Amino acid sequence: GKKILTQCLQIRCMLNIWGVILYLRLPWITAQAGVGLTWVIILLSSCITGITGLSTSAIATNGKVKGGGTYFLISRSLGPELGGSIGLIFAFANAVAVAMHTVGFAETVTDLMSEHGAVMVDRINNIRIIGIVTVTCLLGISMAGMAWESKAQILFFLVIMVSFVNYIVGTIIPASPEKQSKGFFSYRADIFAANFVPDWRGPEGSFFGMFSIFFPSATGACVVRDAACIYLFYFIFFPGACVVRDASGLLNDSLTSSSADCVGLSCNYSWDFTECINNKSCLYGINFCVQMMSLVSGFAPLITAGIFGATLSSALACLVSAPKVFQCLCQDKLYPLIGFFGKGYGKNQEPIRGYLLAYIIAVCFILIAELNTIAPIISNFFLCSYSLINFSCFHASVTNSPGWRPSFRFYSRWLSLLGAVCCVVIMFLLTWWAALIAVGVVVFLLGYTLYKKPDVNWGSSVQAGSYSFALNQCVGLNSVEDHVKNYRPQCLVLTGPPSRRPALVDLVSCLTKSLSLMMCGNVVTASSCLSELQEANSSRHVSWLNQRKVRAFYRGVVAADLRSGVNVLLQGSGLGRMKPNVVLMGFKSDWSRSSPEAAHSYIGILHDAFDLQFGVCVLRMREGFDVSPPRRSHGESGGIYYLILSKMTSNLSKMTPDSLHLTSFQKKQGKKTIDVYWLSDDGGLTLLLPYLLTRRRRWSSCKVRVFVGGDPDRKEEQRQDVRRFQDLIGPFSVDPDPKQDPGSGLGRQQEEPWRISQQDVERNQAKTLRQIRLNEVLKDYSRDAALIVITMPVGRTGVCPSMLYLAWLDFLSRDLRPPVLLVRGNQENVLTFYCQ
């Protein structure tokens, strides 16, 4: 079974090789380039297709290959970015190849009509009419079904082989006077010597001009070993040794006696073609007669039958393959507007709409009616395809991915790279404008795919290469010394599920996007329900970040409690030097209503971050952070927000960017101010973060105002605020019973460390009054700011109870319309001001 399939594939490839170029243009190419350079053209083409064949074999044996041919190979190897663009180019090249083979058929029919005196219009329009009629018939055949095509291939192959034998026999038979008048004199050494060197003529007269016309006939040679030999000896040596370049075709141009004025090799054989040579009016010879194989052959109708079989079979094969490739591309949904052509009909899912599109493209190029113009266009597109196939093989092998395990071993990564480079260079040497178009299409579609990021995952070598590059760069950072000029705030954001607190995500994204590391952390306690435990490491969180276009990582952990989970994130997040140095969290606005243990744990997280040398940021927003569907309660006109985690996460994958919650940090801020209250030198983090915000377009119009110090002289005037503060901390104060031992309050505080004793209040009175006064200053000067950034006060462990510290943070940032960001650096210098 495999042997029969291989033979069928070889027959299909040989039908493509032995096509229109071989019959109608190879003798003319030999006349232009000479036998020697024509051999070079064929060997260069064979090398390119041979290297591509090795690369194709390696890629094809690395996994299952489905419909789509070259497109499937490249897209599943290099990914959708390059695979999609080359799929379009390859399908287009095959559609244009339909026109090339059809025009070759039409040329032959037109020449037959001329021989028999049948004329419709002029030659060009005859080719157009015959070509359009022919391709219309081929379209009907392809849409009717191709079940008979494999059997017809064998018949076409036999006809072509008979025509070859007929051609060889014709070169041996002595030439008749009629054939001699057209330049055929059988085998002659001097004719071979004269035809061995080039004789460039016309606008296409150059090495790469001939290469561009010949190359489409070599596009199947990558799997046929003897194709190059057939070209080299049969169809170049025979005409090169038998036929002169110029002949008139007139019987009365024979010489009865030698003449000193006779020009050309034909003079040696009693023929004088001087007049047509000098007037450049010769119609025959290998330089002019495209039907030279019919002239040389023993029986011309067999050559005509071979041309018909070769051109029609190749045109039909291209007309079928182009829609198949395009259908595969459309079904992958990489690009908009083309999905219409992906629909299949019948049990074989025939791409009827694709057939019609290929037909329209073919008709457009048939109207050119010039084979020498169509062939170079196809050459560029096929070279582009071959370049990417070779690069795919090179890239897949050089990334050292464990998934690259081709069973075909006879390939070399460096040979594939050489093949890719040669294809690109030759593209520009052939037709620079066509090469620019091909490269432009690839670059444009590459950019579109990179921007849109289609939802496909094919395990491409680009993904493997990205991993290898990222790993090498990350390891390389270990040898880079820290310097204040290279400091970047790498943020660990305690968001929980990122979709629950989008404001935190958006603010940090403004600080870190395209600049530094951002990691969203989520702690799920072990006492949570099973669904929440599963959601801790769900890919839906990453999907939400991607849909929101936030460049961040996500890390979920399961721990006994919140504080221990955050400790895991603080110590275990990141890789090498790519690890967080700033932790950002939301303010616990319900601290006075929640359990004291939870509030104490919250402050413990801040202290843990300080102990681990993290910078700490706490964001407070008047409207809060949590986002969930509103639920209206009885008797209320407003809505109360509840977190319905299971519903949110189940709908994350269905969200679009337009449906995601819009926060104030995503809006354009206008000409507001970012007010910075720099109250102590923490290394400069309080100043650096506002500057980074102003680098974003939506914050660029904001003006940064820096306030330094406070106004301690007015602290005593805030008696009403002091009473409010005392009421705030009252429920957490230690109030020992005077009838009991005076030390009982101390014992209770040791059992409940969040308790606030009178000694704690007196010892921290100055700091307390400072926070009260600062809140008034914020209300006076920053009520219209876009953001308030203030140095966070620090409550020392054992000196300031956690509830007192929380009361400071609460009173400092309460009743303010703008978001408030409390910042405290870890005393590491982050401003170049410190770098002397």
C-alpha positions in Angstrom: 0.0 0.0 0.0 2.8 2.5 0.9 4.7 1.5 -2.2 1.7 2.3 -4.4 1.1 5.6 -2.7 4.7 6.5 -3.1 4.5 5.7 -6.8 1.4 7.8 -7.2 3.1 10.8 -5.5 6.1 10.4 -7.8 3.9 10.3 -10.9 2.1 13.5 -9.7 5.4 15.3 -9.1 6.8 14.1 -12.5 3.7 15.4 -14.3 4.4 18.8 -12.7 8.1 18.7 -13.7 7.5 17.5 -17.2 5.0 20.3 -17.9 4.7 23.5 -19.9 8.2 24.8 -19.2 9.9 21.7 -20.4 7.9 21.4 -23.7 7.6 25.1 -24.6 10.5 27.1 -22.9 13.4 24.8 -22.1 14.9 24.9 -25.7 14.5 28.7 -25.7 16.3 28.9 -22.3 19.1 26.8 -23.7 19.4 29.2 -26.6 19.6 32.2 -24.3 21.8 30.8 -21.5 23.7 28.2 -23.5 24.0 24.5 -22.6 26.5 25.2 -19.8 24.6 27.8 -17.9 21.3 26.0 -18.4 22.8 23.0 -16.7 23.8 25.4 -13.8 20.2 26.8 -13.7 18.9 23.2 -13.4 21.4 22.2 -10.8 20.8 25.3 -8.7 17.0 24.7 -8.9 17.5 21.0 -8.0 19.7 22.0 -5.0 17.1 24.3 -3.7 14.3 21.9 -4.1 16.5 19.0 -2.9 17.3 20.9 0.3 13.7 21.8 0.7 12.8 18.2 0.2 15.0 17.1 3.1 13.6 19.8 5.3 10.0 18.8 4.3 10.8 15.2 5.1 12.1 16.1 8.6 9.1 18.3 9.4 6.6 15.8 8.0 8.0 12.9 10.0 7.9 14.9 13.3 4.1 14.5 13.5 0.9 13.7 11.7 0.4 15.8 8.6 -3.2 16.6 7.7 -4.8 18.5 4.9 -3.2 21.8 3.8 0.2 20.6 2.5 2.9 23.2 2.8 0.7 25.5 4.9 0.0 22.8 7.4 3.8 22.0 7.7 4.9 25.6 8.2 2.0 26.7 10.4 2.3 23.8 12.8 6.1 24.2 12.9 6.7 28.0 12.9 3.3 28.9 14.3 0.3 31.0 12.9 2.4 34.1 12.6 4.4 32.9 9.6 2.3 29.9 8.7 -0.8 31.9 7.9 1.0 34.3 5.6 2.8 31.6 3.7 -0.4 29.7 3.4 -2.0 32.6 1.6 1.1 33.0 -0.6 1.3 29.3 -1.4 -2.4 29.1 -2.3 -2.1 32.2 -4.5 1.0 30.7 -6.2 -0.9 27.5 -7.0 -3.8 29.6 -8.4 -1.4 31.5 -10.6 0.2 28.2 -11.7 -3.2 27.2 -13.1 -3.0 30.2 -15.4 0.6 29.4 -16.4 -0.2 25.8 -17.4 -3.4 26.9 -19.1 -1.6 29.6 -21.1 0.9 27.0 -22.2 -1.9 24.8 -23.4 -3.5 27.8 -25.2 -0.2 28.7 -26.9 0.0 25.2 -28.4 -3.6 25.2 -29.6 -3.0 28.7 -31.1 0.1 27.5 -33.0 -1.8 24.4 -34.3 -4.6 26.7 -35.5 -2.0 28.9 -37.2 -0.4 26.0 -39.0 -3.8 25.0 -40.4 -4.9 28.5 -41.2 -7.6 28.8 -38.5 -7.7 32.3 -37.1 -10.2 33.7 -34.5 -8.6 37.1 -33.7 -4.9 37.8 -33.1 -2.5 35.6 -31.3 -2.8 37.2 -27.9 -6.6 37.3 -27.9 -6.6 33.7 -29.2 -4.6 32.6 -26.2 -6.9 34.5 -23.8 -10.1 33.0 -25.3 -8.8 29.5 -25.4 -7.3 29.8 -22.0 -10.5 31.0 -20.4 -12.6 28.3 -22.1 -10.1 25.7 -20.9 -9.9 26.8 -17.3 -13.7 27.0 -17.2 -13.9 23.3 -18.3 -11.3 22.4 -15.7 -13.4 24.2 -13.1 -16.4 22.1 -14.0 -14.3 18.9 -13.9 -12.9 19.7 -10.4 -16.3 20.6 -9.0 -17.8 17.5 -10.4 -15.4 15.3 -8.5 -11.8 14.1 -8.7 -12.2 10.4 -8.0 -11.0 9.6 -11.6 -8.0 11.9 -11.4 -5.5 9.4 -9.9 -6.3 6.9 -12.7 -6.0 9.7 -15.3 -2.6 10.6 -14.0 -1.2 7.2 -15.2 -2.6 7.7 -18.6 -1.1 11.2 -18.8 2.2 9.8 -17.6 2.2 7.1 -20.3 1.4 9.7 -23.0 4.3 11.9 -21.9 6.7 9.0 -21.8 5.8 8.0 -25.3 6.3 11.6 -26.4 9.8 11.6 -24.9 10.7 8.5 -26.8 9.3 10.0 -29.9 11.5 13.1 -29.3 14.7 11.1 -28.8 14.0 9.1 -31.9 13.4 12.3 -33.9 16.9 13.5 -33.0 18.4 10.4 -34.6 16.5 10.4 -37.8 18.3 12.4 -40.5 16.8 15.9 -40.9 14.6 16.6 -43.9 15.1 19.8 -46.0 12.0 21.3 -44.3 13.5 20.6 -40.8 16.9 21.9 -41.9 15.3 25.2 -43.1 14.0 25.6 -39.5 17.5 25.0 -38.0 17.5 21.2 -37.2 20.6 19.4 -38.6 20.9 16.3 -36.3 23.9 15.9 -34.0 26.7 18.3 -34.8 29.8 19.0 -32.6 30.2 22.6 -33.8 26.5 23.3 -33.1 26.9 22.0 -29.6 30.1 24.1 -29.1 28.3 27.2 -30.4 25.2 26.6 -28.2 27.3 25.8 -25.1 28.0 29.5 -24.4 25.2 32.1 -23.6 23.7 34.5 -26.2 21.5 36.8 -24.2 18.8 38.5 -26.1 15.8 40.6 -25.3 14.6 42.0 -21.9 14.7 38.6 -20.2 18.2 37.9 -21.4 20.0 37.2 -18.2 20.9 34.3 -16.0 18.3 35.0 -13.3 15.8 36.0 -15.9 16.1 32.5 -17.3 16.1 31.0 -13.8 12.9 32.8 -13.0 11.1 31.3 -16.0 12.5 27.8 -15.4 12.1 27.4 -11.7 8.3 26.7 -11.6 9.0 23.4 -13.4 11.4 22.4 -10.6 8.9 22.7 -7.8 8.1 19.0 -7.7 11.7 17.8 -8.1 12.2 17.5 -4.3 11.0 13.9 -4.3 12.1 12.7 -7.7 15.8 11.7 -8.0 16.1 11.4 -11.8 14.3 14.6 -12.8 17.5 16.6 -13.0 19.2 14.0 -15.2 16.3 14.0 -17.6 16.6 17.8 -17.9 20.3 17.8 -18.2 20.7 15.2 -20.9 17.5 14.7 -22.8 16.1 18.2 -23.2 19.2 20.4 -23.1 21.9 18.3 -24.7 19.6 17.2 -27.6 18.4 20.6 -28.9 21.8 22.1 -27.9 23.6 19.7 -30.2 21.1 19.5 -33.0 19.5 22.9 -33.6 21.1 26.3 -34.5 19.9 29.4 -32.7 18.6 31.3 -35.8 16.8 30.0 -38.9 14.3 31.4 -41.4 12.2 28.4 -42.2 12.4 29.2 -45.9 13.4 26.4 -48.3 14.8 28.8 -50.9 17.5 29.9 -48.3 19.6 26.8 -49.2 23.1 27.4 -50.6 24.1 25.8 -53.9 27.7 27.1 -53.5 29.8 28.5 -50.7 29.5 32.3 -50.1 31.9 34.6 -48.2 29.0 36.7 -47.0 27.1 33.9 -45.3 26.7 34.3 -41.6 26.2 31.5 -39.0 26.8 27.8 -38.5 24.1 27.0 -41.1 26.6 28.0 -43.8 28.5 24.8 -43.1 25.4 22.8 -43.9 24.5 24.6 -47.2 21.9 27.0 -45.7 22.1 30.8 -45.6 20.1 32.5 -42.9 22.1 35.7 -43.2 19.2 37.9 -44.2 16.9 37.0 -41.3 19.9 37.1 -38.8 20.9 40.6 -39.9 17.3 41.8 -40.0 16.4 40.0 -36.8 13.4 38.5 -38.5 14.1 34.8 -38.0 11.1 32.8 -36.9 12.8 29.5 -36.3 15.8 28.0 -34.5 15.8 27.3 -30.7 15.9 31.1 -30.1 12.5 31.7 -31.6 10.4 28.5 -32.1 8.6 27.5 -28.9 7.4 24.3 -30.6 10.9 23.1 -31.2 10.3 19.7 -29.6 7.5 19.1 -32.2 9.9 20.1 -34.9 12.7 17.7 -33.8 10.5 14.8 -32.9 9.8 11.8 -35.2 6.0 12.3 -35.1 4.8 15.8 -34.0 1.3 14.9 -32.9 2.7 12.8 -30.1 4.6 15.8 -28.8 1.3 17.8 -29.0 -0.4 15.0 -27.1 2.3 15.2 -24.4 1.9 18.9 -24.1 -1.8 18.6 -23.7 -1.4 15.8 -21.1 1.3 17.7 -19.2 -0.4 21.1 -19.2 -3.9 20.0 -18.5 -3.0 17.6 -15.7 -0.7 20.2 -14.0 -3.4 22.9 -14.3 -6.0 20.6 -12.9 -3.8 19.5 -10.0 -3.0 23.2 -9.1 -6.7 24.1 -9.4 -7.5 21.4 -6.9 -4.6 22.0 -4.5 -4.9 25.8 -4.2 -8.5 25.7 -2.7 -7.6 22.8 -0.4 -4.7 24.9 1.1 -6.9 28.0 1.3 -9.7 26.0 2.9 -7.4 24.7 5.6 -6.2 28.3 6.3 -9.8 29.6 6.5 -10.8 26.9 8.9 -8.0 27.9 11.2 -9.7 31.4 11.5 -6.4 33.3 11.6 -7.7 36.2 9.5 -11.0 38.0 9.2 -13.3 38.0 6.1 -11.9 34.8 4.6 -14.0 32.3 6.7 -16.6 32.3 3.9 -14.3 30.2 1.7 -13.7 27.6 4.4 -17.0 25.9 4.0 -16.9 22.4 2.6 -19.6 20.5 0.7 -20.3 16.8 0.4 -18.8 13.9 2.2 -15.3 15.0 1.1 -15.9 18.6 2.2 -15.0 19.9 -1.2 -14.1 23.7 -1.1 -16.5 24.8 -3.8 -16.2 28.4 -2.9 -12.4 28.1 -3.0 -12.6 26.6 -6.5 -14.5 29.7 -7.7 -11.9 32.0 -6.1 -9.0 30.1 -7.6 -10.8 30.2 -11.0 -11.2 34.0 -10.8 -7.5 34.4 -9.9 -6.5 32.1 -12.8 -8.7 34.0 -15.3 -7.1 37.3 -14.2 -3.6 36.0 -15.0 -4.7 34.2 -18.2 -5.6 37.6 -19.5 -1.9 38.5 -19.4 -1.5 35.8 -22.1 2.3 35.8 -21.7 4.0 32.7 -20.2 7.3 34.6 -19.7 5.6 37.1 -17.5 3.5 34.7 -15.4 6.4 32.2 -14.6 8.6 34.7 -12.7 5.7 35.7 -10.4 5.2 32.1 -9.5 8.9 31.6 -9.0 9.0 34.3 -6.3 6.1 32.9 -4.4 7.4 29.4 -4.5 10.8 30.6 -3.4 9.2 32.4 -0.5 7.4 29.2 0.5 10.6 27.1 0.2 12.5 29.7 2.2 10.1 29.4 5.1 10.0 25.6 4.9 13.8 25.5 5.3 13.7 28.1 8.0 11.0 26.1 9.8 13.3 23.0 9.8 16.3 25.0 11.0 14.4 26.8 13.7 12.8 23.7 15.0 16.1 21.9 15.3 18.1 24.8 16.7 15.7 25.4 19.6 16.5 21.9 20.9 12.9 21.3 21.9 12.2 17.8 23.2 9.2 17.8 20.9 11.5 17.9 17.8 12.0 14.2 17.0 11.7 13.6 13.3 12.2 10.0 12.2 13.8 11.2 9.0 17.5 11.8 10.0 19.1 12.8 6.7 18.9 16.5 7.1 21.1 19.2 8.4 20.0 22.3 10.3 22.7 24.4 8.7 21.9 23.1 5.2 18.3 24.1 5.8 19.5 27.6 6.9 21.6 27.8 3.7 18.6 26.9 1.6 16.4 29.5 3.3 19.0 32.3 2.7 19.6 31.2 -0.9 15.9 31.3 -1.6 15.6 34.9 -0.2 18.6 36.1 -2.1 17.5 34.6 -5.4 14.0 36.1 -4.9 15.4 39.6 -5.0 17.8 38.7 -7.8 14.9 37.4 -10.0 12.3 40.2 -9.7 12.9 42.6 -6.9 9.4 44.1 -7.0 7.8 40.7 -6.8 10.1 39.8 -3.9 9.1 43.0 -2.1 5.5 42.2 -2.6 5.9 38.7 -1.2 8.0 39.9 1.7 5.6 42.7 2.3 2.6 40.4 2.4 4.5 38.1 4.9 5.4 41.0 7.1 2.0 42.6 7.1 0.2 39.3 7.9 2.9 38.6 10.5 2.2 41.9 12.2 -1.5 41.4 12.1 -1.3 37.9 13.6 1.1 39.2 16.3 -1.3 42.0 17.1 -4.5 39.9 17.2 -2.9 36.8 18.8 -5.3 34.1 17.4 -6.5 31.5 19.9 -4.5 28.6 18.6 -1.8 26.5 20.2 0.1 24.3 17.8 3.3 23.8 19.8 5.4 25.6 17.3 9.1 26.1 17.2 8.6 29.8 17.8 7.1 29.0 21.2 10.1 26.7 21.9 12.5 29.3 20.8 10.8 31.9 22.9 11.2 29.7 26.0 14.9 29.1 25.2 15.6 32.7 24.6 13.8 33.8 27.8 15.6 31.1 29.8 19.0 32.1 28.5 18.4 35.8 29.2 17.1 35.1 32.7 20.1 33.0 33.5 22.3 35.7 32.0 20.9 38.3 34.4 22.6 36.4 37.3 26.0 37.9 36.2 24.6 41.5 36.1 25.4 43.6 39.2 22.6 45.6 40.6 22.8 49.4 39.9 20.5 52.2 40.8 20.3 53.2 37.1 18.8 49.8 36.3 16.3 49.6 39.1 12.8 48.6 38.2 9.9 48.2 40.5 9.0 44.5 40.1 5.5 44.2 41.7 3.8 41.4 43.4 0.1 42.4 43.5 -2.1 40.7 46.1 -5.2 40.7 44.0 -6.8 37.4 44.9 -8.5 36.4 41.6 -7.4 39.3 39.3 -10.9 39.8 38.0 -12.1 40.5 41.5 -9.9 43.6 42.0 -9.3 45.1 38.5 -8.3 48.5 40.0 -5.2 47.0 41.6 -4.4 45.3 38.4 -4.8 48.4 36.2 -2.7 50.7 38.5 0.2 48.3 38.6 -0.1 47.6 34.9 0.4 51.4 34.3 3.6 51.2 36.4 5.1 48.1 34.9 3.8 47.6 31.4 6.8 47.2 29.0 9.0 48.1 31.9 9.2 45.5 34.6 7.8 42.4 36.2 4.2 42.2 37.4 2.8 39.2 39.2 -0.7 38.8 40.5 -0.9 36.7 43.7 -3.9 34.7 44.9 -4.0 32.9 48.3 -6.7 30.3 48.8 -7.0 29.0 52.3 -7.2 25.2 52.9 -10.6 25.6 54.5 -12.1 26.9 51.2 -14.5 24.8 49.2 -13.3 22.5 46.5 -14.3 24.8 43.6 -12.2 27.7 45.1 -9.2 25.4 45.6 -9.4 24.4 41.9 -9.7 28.0 40.9 -6.4 28.9 42.6 -4.4 27.7 39.6 -7.1 28.0 36.9 -5.9 29.2 33.5 -9.0 31.5 33.4 -7.1 34.1 35.5 -4.4 34.3 32.8 -7.1 34.5 30.1 -8.7 37.4 31.9 -5.3 39.2 32.1 -4.7 38.6 28.4 -8.1 39.8 27.5 -7.5 43.0 29.5 -4.1 43.3 27.7 -2.2 43.3 31.0 1.3 41.9 30.7 1.5 40.0 34.0 2.0 36.6 35.5 -0.4 34.9 37.8 0.5 32.7 40.8 -2.0 31.0 43.0 -1.1 29.2 46.2 -3.1 27.1 48.8 -2.1 27.8 52.4 -3.5 27.3 55.9 -4.2 31.0 56.3 -3.7 34.3 54.4 -0.5 35.4 56.1 1.3 32.1 55.5 0.2 32.1 51.9 1.5 35.6 51.3 4.8 34.5 52.9 5.0 31.8 50.3 4.4 34.3 47.5 6.9 36.8 49.0 9.7 34.2 49.2 8.9 31.9 46.3 7.7 34.1 43.5 10.0 35.0 40.6 13.1 33.4 39.0 16.6 34.6 39.5 16.7 38.4 39.3 13.3 38.3 37.8 11.6 38.4 41.2 9.4 40.9 42.9 10.8 43.7 45.1 7.6 45.6 45.7 4.4 44.2 47.1 1.1 46.1 46.5 -2.1 45.3 48.2 -5.5 46.9 48.8 -6.4 48.6 52.1 -8.5 46.6 54.5 -11.3 49.1 54.8 -13.4 46.8 56.9 -10.8 46.3 59.6 -12.8 47.8 62.4 -15.7 45.5 61.6 -13.8 42.3 60.9 -12.3 40.0 63.4 -9.2 41.4 65.3 -7.3 38.3 64.3 -7.8 39.1 60.6 -6.7 42.7 61.1 -3.7 41.6 63.0 -2.8 39.1 60.2 -3.1 42.0 57.7 -0.6 44.1 59.5 1.6 41.0 59.9 1.7 40.8 56.1 3.1 44.3 56.0 5.7 43.6 58.6 6.7 40.4 56.8 7.2 42.3 53.6 9.4 44.9 55.4 11.4 42.1 57.0 12.0 40.5 53.6 13.3 43.8 52.2 10.3 44.5 50.0 8.9 47.9 49.2 5.3 48.1 50.3 2.4 49.9 48.6 -1.2 50.0 49.9 -4.0 51.4 47.7 -7.2 52.8 49.0 -10.1 53.8 46.8 -13.3 55.4 48.1 -15.5 53.1 46.0 -13.6 50.0 47.1 -12.0 47.2 45.0 -14.3 44.2 44.8 -16.2 43.8 41.6 -19.3 41.5 41.3 -22.8 41.6 39.9 -25.1 43.9 41.8 -27.9 42.4 43.8 -30.8 44.6 44.9 -32.1 44.1 48.4 -35.7 44.9 49.6 -36.4 48.5 50.4 -33.2 49.8 48.9 -32.8 51.9 45.8 -29.1 51.2 45.5 -27.3 47.9 44.9 -25.0 46.0 47.2 -22.1 44.3 45.6 -21.5 40.6 46.4 -18.7 38.4 45.2 -20.1 35.5 43.3 -16.8 33.8 42.4 -18.2 30.7 40.7 -20.3 32.7 38.2 -17.5 35.1 37.5 -14.9 32.5 36.8 -17.3 30.5 34.6 -17.8 33.5 32.4 -14.2 34.7 32.2 -13.5 32.9 29.0 -16.5 34.4 27.4 -15.7 38.0 28.3 -14.6 40.5 25.7 -12.4 43.5 26.4 -15.5 45.7 26.1 -17.4 43.8 28.7 -14.5 43.9 31.3 -14.9 46.3 34.2 -13.6 49.7 33.4 -11.7 51.4 36.3 -10.6 54.9 36.9 -7.0 53.9 36.1 -8.0 53.0 32.5 -9.5 56.5 31.8 -7.6 59.5 30.5 -6.8 61.6 33.5 -6.7 65.0 31.7 -4.8 67.9 33.2 -5.1 66.9 36.8 -2.3 66.5 39.4 -0.5 63.6 41.0 0.1 64.9 44.5 3.2 63.4 46.2 3.6 63.8 50.0 7.2 62.8 50.6 7.4 62.7 54.4 10.6 60.6 54.9 13.5 59.3 52.8 12.7 55.7 52.0 15.1 55.4 49.1 13.0 57.4 46.6 10.3 54.8 45.7 7.6 57.4 46.7 8.9 59.7 44.0 9.7 57.1 41.4 6.2 55.6 41.1 4.4 58.9 40.2 7.1 59.6 37.5 6.5 56.2 36.0 2.8 56.9 35.8 3.3 60.1 33.9 5.1 58.1 31.1 1.8 56.5 30.2 -0.4 58.3 27.6 -3.5 58.5 29.8 -1.4 60.1 32.6 1.0 62.1 30.5 -1.0 65.4 31.0 -0.9 65.2 34.8 1.4 67.4 36.7 3.4 66.0 39.6 3.3 68.1 42.8 5.6 67.2 45.6 4.9 68.2 49.2 7.6 67.8 51.8 7.2 67.7 55.6 4.1 68.7 57.6 2.8 71.4 59.9 3.2 70.3 63.4 2.3 73.7 64.9 -1.4 73.1 64.3 -1.7 69.6 65.8 -3.3 70.8 69.0 -6.2 72.5 67.1 -7.5 69.2 65.8 -9.3 68.3 69.1 -12.4 67.1 67.3 -10.4 64.8 65.0 -8.6 63.5 68.0 -11.8 62.5 69.6 -12.9 60.8 66.4 -9.6 58.9 66.4 -10.0 57.8 70.0 -13.5 56.6 69.3 -12.1 54.6 66.4 -9.5 52.7 68.5 -11.7 52.5 71.6 -13.1 49.0 70.9 -9.5 47.6 70.7 -8.1 49.3 73.8 -7.0 47.5 77.0 -9.3 48.6 79.8 -8.1 46.7 82.9 -10.5 46.4 85.9 -9.3 48.7 88.7 -10.3 46.0 91.2 -8.0 43.5 89.6 -4.2 43.4 89.5 -2.9 46.4 87.5 -0.8 43.9 85.4 -3.9 42.1 84.2 -4.1 44.5 81.2 -0.5 43.6 80.2 -1.4 39.9 80.3 -4.4 40.4 78.2 -2.3 42.3 75.6 0.1 39.5 75.4 -2.7 37.1 74.7 -4.3 39.5 72.2 -1.4 41.5 70.7 -3.6 43.8 68.7 -4.9 45.4 71.9 -4.0 49.0 72.5 -2.8 50.0 75.9 -2.8 53.5 77.4 1.0 53.4 77.2 0.9 52.6 73.5 -1.4 55.6 73.0 0.9 58.0 74.9 4.1 56.6 73.4 2.8 57.1 69.8 0.8 60.3 70.4 3.1 62.4 68.2 2.7 60.1 65.3 -1.0 59.8 65.9 -1.5 63.6 65.8 0.7 63.7 62.7 -1.6 61.4 60.8 -4.7 63.3 61.9 -3.1 66.6 60.7 -1.9 65.1 57.4 -5.5 64.0 56.6 -6.6 67.6 56.9 -3.8 68.7 54.7 -4.8 66.2 52.1 -8.4 67.4 52.1 -7.3 71.0 51.8 -4.8 70.6 49.0 -5.5 67.4 47.1 -9.3 67.1 46.8 -9.1 67.4 43.0 -6.0 65.3 42.4 -6.0 62.3 40.0 -4.0 60.4 42.6 -2.4 61.0 46.0 0.9 59.3 46.7 2.0 59.5 50.3 4.8 58.0 52.3 3.4 55.3 54.5 4.0 55.6 58.2 5.7 52.6 59.8 4.6 51.1 63.0 7.4 49.2 64.7 6.7 45.7 65.9 6.3 45.7 69.7 6.0 49.4 69.9 2.8 50.1 67.8 0.0 47.6 68.1 -1.5 46.4 64.9 -4.9 48.0 65.6 -3.3 51.4 66.3 -1.2 51.1 63.1 -4.3 50.3 61.1 -6.1 53.2 62.7 -3.2 55.5 61.5 -3.5 54.2 57.9 -7.3 54.5 58.0 -7.4 58.0 59.4 -4.7 59.2 57.1 -6.5 58.2 54.0 -10.2 58.4 54.9 -12.8 60.6 53.3 -10.7 61.4 50.2 -12.2 61.4 46.7 -9.0 60.6 44.8 -7.3 57.2 45.1 -4.6 57.1 47.8 -1.4 55.1 47.3 0.6 54.6 50.5 4.2 53.9 49.7 7.1 52.8 51.7 10.4 51.8 50.2 12.9 49.4 51.7 15.6 52.0 52.0 17.2 50.8 48.7 18.2 53.8 46.6 16.1 53.8 43.5 16.7 57.4 42.1 19.8 58.3 40.1 20.0 61.3 42.4 21.8 59.0 44.8 24.2 57.8 42.1 27.3 60.0 42.1 
